[in-house]
Amino acid sequence: MFTGIVTAIGTLREARHDGDLHAVIACPFDPATIAIGASIACSGVCLTVVDKGGTAGDAWFAVDISGETIARTAPGHWAEGAQLNLEPALKLGDELGGHIVTGHVDGVGSVVSITPVGDSKQFVIAASKELAPYLAPKGSITLDGVSLTVNTVDDQADGTCHFMLNIIPHTAEVTTIGQLSSGDAVNLEIDVLARYLQRMQSLRS
């Protein structure tokens, strides 16, 4: 379980296909605090640590990424040199600063536009018709592992939707969101509460 509050940006240092994709991710963590078998969210994807090393502030950890995970997440996230938003799993007693995030990507969206507004930027993201029913103004969404609040939702004629996010300078600086451009693909995870509410509503229909 995660909160969507990114603690560091990592770099995919090595990606080797050996059955699954074996990836080594460089990060500024202390390896003494990383446990083998622990979960770390990598741009919104919950992955299991299978190896680790390095020193405090210059560490690395290794994960195995299945073909199913690669197929269901944004293209380019698993290429050598790619930067990833990192968040270790929530510990009992930790502050829940964002919202409840499972680390299971529900779909891939795309950046429609980025508009400066004051010091912040407004991002418009396109979501598929499968995810559209789960998005609501002032609801929560996880974008590349970052917990964000949906400002507006604009339903499209084909059943898809465009939703708007306000990205403050701090968020842009400490996550990979500040590196995004129009047309880029992003991992989306809907709010777990919205998922259950939609399921309950469908059973009543």
Helices and strands as residue ranges (DSSP letters): E 8-17, E 21-27, G 31-33, E 39-42, E 45-55, E 58-65, H 67-72, E 83-88, E 107-117, E 120-127, G 132-134, E 140-143, E 146-155, E 161-167, H 169-174, G 176-179, E 185-190, H 192-204
